[in-house]
Amino acid sequence: MNNPYYQSQDLKKFKKISDWSPKLGKNFFNYYNSVFDEGVLSAREKSLIALAVSHTVQCPYCIDAYTQDGLQRGIDKEEMMEAVHVAAAIRGGASLVHGVQMMEVYNKRSM
């Protein structure tokens, strides 16, 4: 594929979502930015969480953004990869735990 659907330069256009709905865009960005302020969790911890969630929701723009953010915050590659593995374990576990529902339906209907 010569022209991938996701273009890394499009990440810079994220702010333009406010163009078609200024009030909602402003509200979103106010919320979004305040979430990443220092709080009980450090901005560094929040960056690692965001990186892990980015992989879980499979957002290439978010993965780019929070990899870059993590680098700026001094997060090393081992920490990033460990966060990705945490996300993968939760995502895999969430799929597997739904197997309990399948087992229950199977047991009820196969009797």
N, C-alpha and C positions, 0 to 999 in steps of 0.2 A: 504494500500500500504506500504509494508515494506521498499522499497527503493525508496524514492521520486526522481523525475526527477531532481529537483533543489537540489544540495548539497551545504550547506553553505560554506564548505571548498573550493569549486570551485572558490569562490570569490578571494581567494588568488592567483589563476592562471591567473587572468585577464591580468597581464603583459605579459603573454606568447603569447598574440595575435600578438606581434611583431616578434615572432620567424619565422613565415612563410612569413612575409612581413616587414622586418626591417625598411625600409624607411617610409612606411605608418604608421606603428606602432609608430615610433618615432614622426612623425608629429602629429598624433592623441594625443599622451600623452603630447606633448609640448602644444598643444592647450588646451586639457582637464585641465591640471594643471594650465595654465595661466588664464583660465576662473574663477577658484576658488580663485585666488589671491585677496587680498583686493583691492577694487576700489571704485567707487561711492557707491556700495553696500558692506556691510561688509561681511566677510567670514561667519559669523553667519547667516546673512540674506540669503546668497546664499545656505547655508546648508538647511535651511527651504524650500527654493524654490525647491532645488533638491529632498528633501523628498516628497514634494507635487507632483512633476512631476513623481517621481518614482512610486507613487501610480496610477497616471493617465495612465502611460504606462505599469503598472502592472509588474514591474521588481523586483522579489524577492531579487536578488543580490543587486540592488540599494537601496531597502528598508532597507535591513540589513546594508549596508554601511553608508547610511545617517542617520539612527537611531543611529548607533554607533558614527558617526561624530557629530551629534547633542548633544549626551550625553557628549562628550568630550568638546563641546563648551558651555556647561551649559544650553542647551535648555531643558526646562522641558516638561513633558508629555502633559500638557494642551496646550502648544504652538505647539507641534508636532501634536496633534489631531486637533487643529484648522486649521493648514496648510492642513491636510488631508481633512477636511471638505471643505475648499476652493477649493481644487482639485476636490472633488466630485461634488460640486455645478457647477463648470465650465464644467465638463464632462457631468453632467446631463442636463445642459442648452444647451450645444452643440447638444445633441441628440434631445432635445425638439424643438430647433429652426429649425431643419430640418423638423419638422412637418409642417412648413409654406409651404415648397415645396410640401409636400403631399397634403395639403389643396388646393394649387393652381392647381395641376394636377387634383385632384378630382373635383374641381369646373369647370374647363375647359371641362372635359370629361363627366361630368354627366349632362350637360345642353342639 
